Amino acid sequence: MSIRDSFRRWNTFRRTVRELESLDDRQLNDLGISRGDIRYVARDHAERI
């Protein structure tokens, strides 16, 4: 994995965490995500890119 890929994944992770943390609990629940799962979901998303 190149430095560019690592940075892109890290940036995607941080952006996803910020976006999910900005949602209220009802919106997260509609997506099937709890507050405790945000980092796991973001990490999974970033690794798929």
PyMOL Python script that loads the backbone (N, CA, C, O; Angstrom):
from pymol import cmd

cmd.read_pdbstr("""\
ATOM      1  N   MET A   1       0.836  -1.162   0.000  1.00  0.00           N
ATOM      2  CA  MET A   1       0.000   0.000   0.000  1.00  0.00           C
ATOM      3  C   MET A   1       0.893   1.241   0.000  1.00  0.00           C
ATOM      4  O   MET A   1       1.823   1.351   0.798  1.00  0.00           O
ATOM      5  N   SER A   2       0.599   2.152  -0.889  1.00  0.00           N
ATOM      6  CA  SER A   2       1.406   3.368  -0.983  1.00  0.00           C
ATOM      7  C   SER A   2       0.980   4.396   0.063  1.00  0.00           C
ATOM      8  O   SER A   2      -0.073   4.271   0.687  1.00  0.00           O
ATOM      9  N   ILE A   3       1.799   5.383   0.234  1.00  0.00           N
ATOM     10  CA  ILE A   3       1.485   6.464   1.167  1.00  0.00           C
ATOM     11  C   ILE A   3       0.219   7.182   0.705  1.00  0.00           C
ATOM     12  O   ILE A   3      -0.617   7.569   1.521  1.00  0.00           O
ATOM     13  N   ARG A   4       0.090   7.352  -0.583  1.00  0.00           N
ATOM     14  CA  ARG A   4      -1.100   8.002  -1.137  1.00  0.00           C
ATOM     15  C   ARG A   4      -2.358   7.216  -0.777  1.00  0.00           C
ATOM     16  O   ARG A   4      -3.360   7.807  -0.373  1.00  0.00           O
ATOM     17  N   ASP A   5      -2.318   5.898  -0.919  1.00  0.00           N
ATOM     18  CA  ASP A   5      -3.472   5.061  -0.564  1.00  0.00           C
ATOM     19  C   ASP A   5      -3.774   5.146   0.929  1.00  0.00           C
ATOM     20  O   ASP A   5      -4.934   5.229   1.332  1.00  0.00           O
ATOM     21  N   SER A   6      -2.730   5.126   1.740  1.00  0.00           N
ATOM     22  CA  SER A   6      -2.914   5.228   3.186  1.00  0.00           C
ATOM     23  C   SER A   6      -3.567   6.554   3.557  1.00  0.00           C
ATOM     24  O   SER A   6      -4.487   6.590   4.374  1.00  0.00           O
ATOM     25  N   PHE A   7      -3.099   7.630   2.966  1.00  0.00           N
ATOM     26  CA  PHE A   7      -3.671   8.941   3.256  1.00  0.00           C
ATOM     27  C   PHE A   7      -5.121   9.008   2.799  1.00  0.00           C
ATOM     28  O   PHE A   7      -5.973   9.543   3.509  1.00  0.00           O
ATOM     29  N   ARG A   8      -5.402   8.475   1.633  1.00  0.00           N
ATOM     30  CA  ARG A   8      -6.770   8.493   1.105  1.00  0.00           C
ATOM     31  C   ARG A   8      -7.706   7.722   2.025  1.00  0.00           C
ATOM     32  O   ARG A   8      -8.815   8.177   2.302  1.00  0.00           O
ATOM     33  N   ARG A   9      -7.271   6.562   2.499  1.00  0.00           N
ATOM     34  CA  ARG A   9      -8.104   5.774   3.410  1.00  0.00           C
ATOM     35  C   ARG A   9      -8.296   6.481   4.743  1.00  0.00           C
ATOM     36  O   ARG A   9      -9.400   6.494   5.288  1.00  0.00           O
ATOM     37  N   TRP A  10      -7.229   7.069   5.270  1.00  0.00           N
ATOM     38  CA  TRP A  10      -7.335   7.807   6.536  1.00  0.00           C
ATOM     39  C   TRP A  10      -8.291   8.981   6.382  1.00  0.00           C
ATOM     40  O   TRP A  10      -9.132   9.223   7.247  1.00  0.00           O
ATOM     41  N   ASN A  11      -8.156   9.711   5.273  1.00  0.00           N
ATOM     42  CA  ASN A  11      -9.018  10.855   5.021  1.00  0.00           C
ATOM     43  C   ASN A  11     -10.487  10.414   4.874  1.00  0.00           C
ATOM     44  O   ASN A  11     -11.388  11.079   5.385  1.00  0.00           O
ATOM     45  N   THR A  12     -10.717   9.323   4.193  1.00  0.00           N
ATOM     46  CA  THR A  12     -12.068   8.785   4.041  1.00  0.00           C
ATOM     47  C   THR A  12     -12.627   8.380   5.400  1.00  0.00           C
ATOM     48  O   THR A  12     -13.790   8.653   5.698  1.00  0.00           O
ATOM     49  N   PHE A  13     -11.811   7.735   6.221  1.00  0.00           N
ATOM     50  CA  PHE A  13     -12.234   7.347   7.567  1.00  0.00           C
ATOM     51  C   PHE A  13     -12.650   8.572   8.370  1.00  0.00           C
ATOM     52  O   PHE A  13     -13.740   8.592   8.943  1.00  0.00           O
ATOM     53  N   ARG A  14     -11.794   9.598   8.420  1.00  0.00           N
ATOM     54  CA  ARG A  14     -12.094  10.806   9.207  1.00  0.00           C
ATOM     55  C   ARG A  14     -13.350  11.517   8.704  1.00  0.00           C
ATOM     56  O   ARG A  14     -14.173  11.965   9.502  1.00  0.00           O
ATOM     57  N   ARG A  15     -13.494  11.618   7.395  1.00  0.00           N
ATOM     58  CA  ARG A  15     -14.671  12.278   6.822  1.00  0.00           C
ATOM     59  C   ARG A  15     -15.944  11.515   7.163  1.00  0.00           C
ATOM     60  O   ARG A  15     -16.964  12.116   7.500  1.00  0.00           O
ATOM     61  N   THR A  16     -15.882  10.192   7.074  1.00  0.00           N
ATOM     62  CA  THR A  16     -17.048   9.365   7.391  1.00  0.00           C
ATOM     63  C   THR A  16     -17.419   9.481   8.862  1.00  0.00           C
ATOM     64  O   THR A  16     -18.598   9.586   9.200  1.00  0.00           O
ATOM     65  N   VAL A  17     -16.416   9.464   9.740  1.00  0.00           N
ATOM     66  CA  VAL A  17     -16.681   9.629  11.176  1.00  0.00           C
ATOM     67  C   VAL A  17     -17.357  10.968  11.425  1.00  0.00           C
ATOM     68  O   VAL A  17     -18.354  11.030  12.144  1.00  0.00           O
ATOM     69  N   ARG A  18     -16.832  12.039  10.846  1.00  0.00           N
ATOM     70  CA  ARG A  18     -17.424  13.374  11.036  1.00  0.00           C
ATOM     71  C   ARG A  18     -18.872  13.411  10.562  1.00  0.00           C
ATOM     72  O   ARG A  18     -19.740  13.948  11.250  1.00  0.00           O
ATOM     73  N   GLU A  19     -19.131  12.844   9.391  1.00  0.00           N
ATOM     74  CA  GLU A  19     -20.483  12.864   8.843  1.00  0.00           C
ATOM     75  C   GLU A  19     -21.445  12.060   9.712  1.00  0.00           C
ATOM     76  O   GLU A  19     -22.560  12.507   9.983  1.00  0.00           O
ATOM     77  N   LEU A  20     -21.020  10.879  10.149  1.00  0.00           N
ATOM     78  CA  LEU A  20     -21.906  10.060  10.975  1.00  0.00           C
ATOM     79  C   LEU A  20     -22.119  10.678  12.353  1.00  0.00           C
ATOM     80  O   LEU A  20     -23.219  10.607  12.900  1.00  0.00           O
ATOM     81  N   GLU A  21     -21.074  11.283  12.917  1.00  0.00           N
ATOM     82  CA  GLU A  21     -21.213  11.909  14.231  1.00  0.00           C
ATOM     83  C   GLU A  21     -22.125  13.134  14.186  1.00  0.00           C
ATOM     84  O   GLU A  21     -22.663  13.540  15.216  1.00  0.00           O
ATOM     85  N   SER A  22     -22.303  13.716  13.019  1.00  0.00           N
ATOM     86  CA  SER A  22     -23.169  14.892  12.900  1.00  0.00           C
ATOM     87  C   SER A  22     -24.651  14.519  12.877  1.00  0.00           C
ATOM     88  O   SER A  22     -25.511  15.382  13.049  1.00  0.00           O
ATOM     89  N   LEU A  23     -24.953  13.233  12.665  1.00  0.00           N
ATOM     90  CA  LEU A  23     -26.339  12.784  12.638  1.00  0.00           C
ATOM     91  C   LEU A  23     -26.869  12.618  14.054  1.00  0.00           C
ATOM     92  O   LEU A  23     -26.115  12.315  14.979  1.00  0.00           O
ATOM     93  N   ASP A  24     -28.177  12.821  14.216  1.00  0.00           N
ATOM     94  CA  ASP A  24     -28.759  12.574  15.545  1.00  0.00           C
ATOM     95  C   ASP A  24     -29.050  11.076  15.693  1.00  0.00           C
ATOM     96  O   ASP A  24     -28.955  10.313  14.732  1.00  0.00           O
ATOM     97  N   ASP A  25     -29.402  10.679  16.899  1.00  0.00           N
ATOM     98  CA  ASP A  25     -29.587   9.256  17.198  1.00  0.00           C
ATOM     99  C   ASP A  25     -30.679   8.620  16.346  1.00  0.00           C
ATOM    100  O   ASP A  25     -30.560   7.459  15.953  1.00  0.00           O
ATOM    101  N   ARG A  26     -31.732   9.362  16.060  1.00  0.00           N
ATOM    102  CA  ARG A  26     -32.813   8.818  15.234  1.00  0.00           C
ATOM    103  C   ARG A  26     -32.331   8.526  13.813  1.00  0.00           C
ATOM    104  O   ARG A  26     -32.660   7.488  13.239  1.00  0.00           O
ATOM    105  N   GLN A  27     -31.554   9.444  13.254  1.00  0.00           N
ATOM    106  CA  GLN A  27     -31.026   9.243  11.908  1.00  0.00           C
ATOM    107  C   GLN A  27     -30.074   8.052  11.867  1.00  0.00           C
ATOM    108  O   GLN A  27     -30.107   7.254  10.930  1.00  0.00           O
ATOM    109  N   LEU A  28     -29.232   7.937  12.881  1.00  0.00           N
ATOM    110  CA  LEU A  28     -28.330   6.784  12.943  1.00  0.00           C
ATOM    111  C   LEU A  28     -29.125   5.488  13.056  1.00  0.00           C
ATOM    112  O   LEU A  28     -28.805   4.491  12.408  1.00  0.00           O
ATOM    113  N   ASN A  29     -30.157   5.515  13.881  1.00  0.00           N
ATOM    114  CA  ASN A  29     -30.996   4.331  14.051  1.00  0.00           C
ATOM    115  C   ASN A  29     -31.654   3.942  12.728  1.00  0.00           C
ATOM    116  O   ASN A  29     -31.765   2.756  12.416  1.00  0.00           O
ATOM    117  N   ASP A  30     -32.086   4.924  11.956  1.00  0.00           N
ATOM    118  CA  ASP A  30     -32.682   4.644  10.643  1.00  0.00           C
ATOM    119  C   ASP A  30     -31.688   3.939   9.722  1.00  0.00           C
ATOM    120  O   ASP A  30     -32.077   3.146   8.864  1.00  0.00           O
ATOM    121  N   LEU A  31     -30.412   4.233   9.908  1.00  0.00           N
ATOM    122  CA  LEU A  31     -29.360   3.595   9.111  1.00  0.00           C
ATOM    123  C   LEU A  31     -28.911   2.257   9.710  1.00  0.00           C
ATOM    124  O   LEU A  31     -28.141   1.517   9.098  1.00  0.00           O
ATOM    125  N   GLY A  32     -29.403   1.963  10.910  1.00  0.00           N
ATOM    126  CA  GLY A  32     -29.014   0.720  11.577  1.00  0.00           C
ATOM    127  C   GLY A  32     -27.658   0.807  12.240  1.00  0.00           C
ATOM    128  O   GLY A  32     -26.975  -0.205  12.395  1.00  0.00           O
ATOM    129  N   ILE A  33     -27.252   2.022  12.639  1.00  0.00           N
ATOM    130  CA  ILE A  33     -25.939   2.248  13.242  1.00  0.00           C
ATOM    131  C   ILE A  33     -26.133   2.853  14.622  1.00  0.00           C
ATOM    132  O   ILE A  33     -26.947   3.760  14.797  1.00  0.00           O
ATOM    133  N   SER A  34     -25.395   2.358  15.595  1.00  0.00           N
ATOM    134  CA  SER A  34     -25.407   2.982  16.913  1.00  0.00           C
ATOM    135  C   SER A  34     -24.183   3.885  17.016  1.00  0.00           C
ATOM    136  O   SER A  34     -23.240   3.746  16.236  1.00  0.00           O
ATOM    137  N   ARG A  35     -24.193   4.805  17.973  1.00  0.00           N
ATOM    138  CA  ARG A  35     -23.050   5.713  18.149  1.00  0.00           C
ATOM    139  C   ARG A  35     -21.751   4.936  18.364  1.00  0.00           C
ATOM    140  O   ARG A  35     -20.689   5.344  17.893  1.00  0.00           O
ATOM    141  N   GLY A  36     -21.844   3.821  19.074  1.00  0.00           N
ATOM    142  CA  GLY A  36     -20.655   3.022  19.348  1.00  0.00           C
ATOM    143  C   GLY A  36     -20.083   2.330  18.124  1.00  0.00           C
ATOM    144  O   GLY A  36     -18.934   1.888  18.141  1.00  0.00           O
ATOM    145  N   ASP A  37     -20.874   2.232  17.060  1.00  0.00           N
ATOM    146  CA  ASP A  37     -20.437   1.556  15.841  1.00  0.00           C
ATOM    147  C   ASP A  37     -19.843   2.495  14.798  1.00  0.00           C
ATOM    148  O   ASP A  37     -19.362   2.035  13.762  1.00  0.00           O
ATOM    149  N   ILE A  38     -19.869   3.791  15.050  1.00  0.00           N
ATOM    150  CA  ILE A  38     -19.454   4.756  14.029  1.00  0.00           C
ATOM    151  C   ILE A  38     -18.033   4.498  13.545  1.00  0.00           C
ATOM    152  O   ILE A  38     -17.800   4.451  12.337  1.00  0.00           O
ATOM    153  N   ARG A  39     -17.093   4.331  14.443  1.00  0.00           N
ATOM    154  CA  ARG A  39     -15.695   4.121  14.019  1.00  0.00           C
ATOM    155  C   ARG A  39     -15.523   2.801  13.268  1.00  0.00           C
ATOM    156  O   ARG A  39     -14.751   2.726  12.312  1.00  0.00           O
ATOM    157  N   TYR A  40     -16.234   1.769  13.693  1.00  0.00           N
ATOM    158  CA  TYR A  40     -16.156   0.484  12.990  1.00  0.00           C
ATOM    159  C   TYR A  40     -16.703   0.630  11.563  1.00  0.00           C
ATOM    160  O   TYR A  40     -16.089   0.161  10.605  1.00  0.00           O
ATOM    161  N   VAL A  41     -17.847   1.275  11.437  1.00  0.00           N
ATOM    162  CA  VAL A  41     -18.460   1.465  10.119  1.00  0.00           C
ATOM    163  C   VAL A  41     -17.547   2.308   9.230  1.00  0.00           C
ATOM    164  O   VAL A  41     -17.362   2.001   8.053  1.00  0.00           O
ATOM    165  N   ALA A  42     -16.980   3.372   9.800  1.00  0.00           N
ATOM    166  CA  ALA A  42     -16.086   4.240   9.023  1.00  0.00           C
ATOM    167  C   ALA A  42     -14.822   3.492   8.591  1.00  0.00           C
ATOM    168  O   ALA A  42     -14.368   3.651   7.458  1.00  0.00           O
ATOM    169  N   ARG A  43     -14.261   2.688   9.474  1.00  0.00           N
ATOM    170  CA  ARG A  43     -13.059   1.926   9.132  1.00  0.00           C
ATOM    171  C   ARG A  43     -13.366   0.916   8.024  1.00  0.00           C
ATOM    172  O   ARG A  43     -12.592   0.762   7.079  1.00  0.00           O
ATOM    173  N   ASP A  44     -14.492   0.239   8.152  1.00  0.00           N
ATOM    174  CA  ASP A  44     -14.901  -0.729   7.142  1.00  0.00           C
ATOM    175  C   ASP A  44     -15.094  -0.029   5.782  1.00  0.00           C
ATOM    176  O   ASP A  44     -14.659  -0.534   4.746  1.00  0.00           O
ATOM    177  N   HIS A  45     -15.741   1.118   5.807  1.00  0.00           N
ATOM    178  CA  HIS A  45     -15.961   1.875   4.571  1.00  0.00           C
ATOM    179  C   HIS A  45     -14.630   2.296   3.940  1.00  0.00           C
ATOM    180  O   HIS A  45     -14.439   2.146   2.733  1.00  0.00           O
ATOM    181  N   ALA A  46     -13.721   2.818   4.747  1.00  0.00           N
ATOM    182  CA  ALA A  46     -12.428   3.293   4.227  1.00  0.00           C
ATOM    183  C   ALA A  46     -11.601   2.152   3.639  1.00  0.00           C
ATOM    184  O   ALA A  46     -10.897   2.350   2.649  1.00  0.00           O
ATOM    185  N   GLU A  47     -11.676   0.971   4.228  1.00  0.00           N
ATOM    186  CA  GLU A  47     -10.889  -0.158   3.726  1.00  0.00           C
ATOM    187  C   GLU A  47     -11.446  -0.729   2.440  1.00  0.00           C
ATOM    188  O   GLU A  47     -10.727  -1.409   1.709  1.00  0.00           O
ATOM    189  N   ARG A  48     -12.698  -0.473   2.150  1.00  0.00           N
ATOM    190  CA  ARG A  48     -13.303  -0.974   0.903  1.00  0.00           C
ATOM    191  C   ARG A  48     -12.972  -0.114  -0.293  1.00  0.00           C
ATOM    192  O   ARG A  48     -13.209  -0.515  -1.433  1.00  0.00           O
ATOM    193  N   ILE A  49     -12.431   1.056  -0.052  1.00  0.00           N
ATOM    194  CA  ILE A  49     -12.114   1.973  -1.163  1.00  0.00           C
ATOM    195  C   ILE A  49     -10.770   1.622  -1.758  1.00  0.00           C
ATOM    196  O   ILE A  49     -10.323   2.275  -2.702  1.00  0.00           O
TER     197      ILE A  49
END
""", "prot")
cmd.dss("prot")
cmd.show_as("cartoon", "prot")
cmd.util.cbc("prot")
cmd.orient("prot")
